[in-house]
Amino acid sequence: MQPTASRAHARHPLLLAGALLLAGLVGPAWALDITTATIPQVAAQMRDGTLTSEQLTAAYLKRIEAYDKQGPTINAVITLNPHALEQARRLDAERRAGKVRGPLHGIPVLLKDNFDTFDLPTSGGSQMLKDSIPPDDAFVVRKLREAGAVFLAKVNLHEFAYGGGAPNGYSSLGGQTHNPHDPTRGPSGSSGGTGAGIAAAFAQFGLGSDTAGSIRNPSSANGIAGIKPTRGLLSRDGIIPLALSFDTGGPMGRNIEDVALALGAMTGVDAADPATAASAGHAQTDYTRFLVKGSLKGARIGVMRDFFGQSARTDFVMEQAILRLQALGATVVDEVRLPEFLIEEMGPMHRMMIDVEFKAQIADYLKTLRPGLPRTLTELVAEARAPKTAYTSPWKRDSLAKMDQAPSIDDPIYQAARQQGLALTTAVIEGLFAQHRLDAMVYPSVPSPAAQIGEDRAPGGGARRLGPAMLANQTGFPDVIVPAGMTPDGLPVTLSFFGRAWSEGRLLGYAYDFEQSAHAIVLPRYTPSLPTDVVGR
C-alpha cells in the first residue's frame, strides 16, 4: 500500500513546504510582511540578497496608492517623492558594490512637512508656503539621508504645527487627514500625517515634531510607538519653529526597535542649534543596546493619577497596563500627584509662550527662504487675508492674526515665564522623582481616545484635559510612547514612560519590555493587508 500524500510529505519536509507554498497557505521562509517587520529584519533580508530597497519602497508605495487618496482616503500625504524608487535603486547599487551605510540603508521614511528638504517643498501645511523649497536639509534629515534612508513623502500636520482652533488633523494645503482605525476620527496633531501614515504602514518609520504633545498625541490616537526626546538631543535646525523653548523632533514607528534605531541615527551636536551642546556625553548613536527583555524588573514606576478620569475606556486599558508592569517585575508607586497650582497654571503659561515665540521665530525661519515669500508673521496674516490666496483655513488665519498681536520676546511677563515658570515646573517634577525614588513615571499618553473630526478639544482645561503633554516640553524631559491596548470600540490607547533628562535608553528599555509582553499594536481595520505587503524573493 502506497503512503498517503500527507505521510509522504511528512517524510520529506521540503516537499511539504513546497506543497503548502503552492496552496497559498504559507509564504516562503525568507519573505517579510512590511506591516509587521522591524528594521533589523528588513536589513537582514537586504544583507542576504533576498530583498532590495526598490522592492520594499515599491511595496510601501502600493499601500499609499491603495489607501491615501482612495479607499478610506487617509489623506496623510502632501507631497509624494517622485524620485523615491530612483533613490532606492541607487542605494541598492551601493549595497551591491559593498557600501552599506548602516542599519537604515534603503529604509523608506515619512517626513512631517515642517522638516526642510532641499529637493522637496516644505510647506508647514500652509498654502502660503506650498512652493517653498528650502536651501538645504534640516540637520536630522541630512543625518537620515547620509544613513541611507529613502524619503517616500512629506506628510500633513496641523498648519505650522499648531492647532489654533482648526479641525483635528487639518491644514490649508493638506486638507483633512483621517484616522486609519476610524476615518470619522482625526489623527490628532500636530504630527497627524506621520501618525496616520505610519499606523497605515505607508513607510517603516516617520518623523514628527513636538511642542505640546505633537508626537505623543498622534502616536496615541493612531496606536504606534514614538519618542519625544530630551530637548537638545536632536537638532531643531531646519524644522519650521513653533516655540523653541519647547520644540523638538523625534521618530515615530510601529515598534520600539525601529524608534530606537532612528533616534540614534539623528543625534549629534549641531552648531546651528545651541541646545544640542548639552547632549555631548549623553547622546547615543545606538539605543538598541538598551532593548532588553526584563528591563522593568526592579524598576520603580510612578503612576501619575492626575491624567486619569477623562475616559473610562482609556482608564480600563491603562489599569491592565499597570498590572502588566507589576507582572513584569516593576515596583508600581501609585498616586503620584502634581500640585494643584501647577495643573491650573501650566496650560496658560504654555500657550502664552508659544504665541510670543512663534511671532519672533517664524520670522527668523522665513528669512532663510527664497525671495517672494512672506518674511514675517504680519506678512503671513496679510497673505492669508488676500483675495487672491483663496485661503481655506479660516481657523488658522484667525489664529495667526491673534498670534501676531502677541507681545515681543522681551516682554517681562514672557521672560518671567521662561526663566522662572519653566524652572518651577522642572523643580516640581524633579522633586517627585526624588521623593518617590522613581526610575520613570507612566500615564496614558492622551487621557481619551481619538476624537471625532470636528469635535472640540481645544486647550482650556489645564493639565488634566491636555494630559501630560506640556510636562515633557516644559521640563525638556523625554517621553516614550508604546501601544498598550484597544478600547472595546477599536481605538488605540498608549502608555507613556516619562523620565529625567537624557534617560532615553532606560525609557526605551522599559517600553521594549512592555511591548514584547503586550503585543498591543494593531494594523488598522481600514488599511488592511495587501498581497503586495509580502516582500522578498
Number of C-alpha atoms within 10 A of each C-alpha: 3 6 8 9 10 11 11 13 16 13 11 11 11 11 14 17 18 15 14 14 14 11 10 10 9 13 18 15 10 14 17 22 18 23 23 16 15 20 22 14 13 27 20 14 19 19 14 11 14 15 21 26 26 21 17 27 26 20 23 23 21 17 22 26 14 16 22 23 13 11 11 18 20 28 24 35 28 23 19 16 18 12 13 19 21 13 22 27 18 16 24 22 14 16 19 12 9 9 12 17 16 13 18 25 25 31 26 28 26 30 28 31 35 28 27 29 24 15 13 20 21 28 30 31 26 27 21 19 18 17 13 22 18 21 14 14 20 21 25 26 23 18 16 21 17 14 20 23 26 27 28 29 28 31 32 38 41 31 28 22 27 23 23 19 16 22 23 29 31 29 29 25 21 26 22 24 32 29 36 33 28 22 16 16 22 30 39 35 31 32 34 34 38 38 42 34 33 28 32 31 27 31 30 29 28 31 31 33 33 27 26 30 27 28 34 36 29 32 36 31 30 35 36 30 34 34 32 32 26 26 27 27 32 27 27 25 22 24 25 26 29 26 23 17 20 21 25 29 29 24 26 35 30 30 26 28 23 23 27 27 20 29 30 17 21 24 23 21 20 19 11 12 15 13 18 21 15 14 21 13 8 12 24 20 14 15 21 21 13 18 20 16 17 17 21 25 16 14 20 19 28 26 21 18 16 21 23 22 14 16 12 13 18 25 20 16 20 22 13 12 22 20 12 16 22 16 13 20 15 21 18 19 15 15 11 17 14 17 9 10 8 16 18 15 13 18 22 14 17 23 15 16 23 23 23 22 22 24 24 20 18 19 18 15 16 20 13 13 16 13 10 7 16 19 18 19 21 17 14 23 21 16 19 24 16 11 9 8 12 12 18 15 20 14 15 25 21 17 18 23 17 13 21 21 13 18 18 14 17 9 11 11 14 21 13 11 16 17 11 12 19 20 13 16 19 20 13 15 18 16 12 17 20 11 10 14 14 19 22 21 23 26 25 30 31 29 28 24 26 26 18 19 20 15 12 12 14 14 15 13 14 17 23 20 22 22 23 27 23 22 25 27 26 24 23 24 22 24 33 29 31 34 30 28 24 20 15 11 9 14 24 27 32 33 28 27 27 27 26 23 20 22 19 29 18 21 28 29 25 29 28 26 21 24 19 14 14 16 13 18 23 21 19 21 12 17 23 14 17 14 9 16 21 19 22 20 14
